[in-house]
Amino acid sequence: MDVAFADRAIHLPESDTLVLTDLHLGREASADIELPLSDGDVPPRLAALCDRFSPTTVVLAGDVLHAFSHVPAAAREAFREVEAAVEDASARLVVTRGNHDTMLDGVWDGPTTSEYRAGETVVCHGHEPPECEAERYIVGHDHPKITVEGDDWPCYLLGEGVYRGADVIVLPAFTRLASGVSVNGGHGRGPLERSPLITDIDRFRPAVHDEDADETLEFPPLGSFRELL
């Protein structure tokens, strides 16, 4: 596959585009309990990805923010640091709106779009059907993870010809604060297939990127893979 996976993000070499989704900045402040992690790791992780791939474009594919009614100060600061990381990499920042981004104007004064075309790939959040036709769609929204022997791993979902004949790649949430949705029936916040681009989850192949080994492990389609677990 002509893409590179790393730290819950994806790089498209042909268009030199780095895509990440579901940052959910401000989730820590919106939680009723103290969380062991914070939004503070998002900017340095993005900076590390920019150092690795040197992209010309960085796309935030929706749900940049978490809360619907206000923007916590920590989320504002984290977004300023995200902008700085992209600027330091001499890249262009593109922001697409997700269903959580009702307050996005409170942190971002640049243009937004519902879909972004990078060559033959269209990037969108995935909470509603895309308007543009493409050979491949890259989306987020569902926060997929896979549960193997009781351990949870954020995962990508790779679908060939699954949406109107086009390929679909679903990214895991970039934030580490999201619990995720298990694609193989384990624990999570609910069933997958919320995105209209996921019409048959059994046709998607999970893929897990091992950060320590810098290796992406791909599994069989879920329709057959579940029987092996």
Summary of the structure (lengths in Angstrom):
residues: 229
radius of gyration: 16.5
end to end distance: 25.4
largest distance: 48.6
contacts: 780
relative contact order: 0.16
helix: 22%
strand: 31%
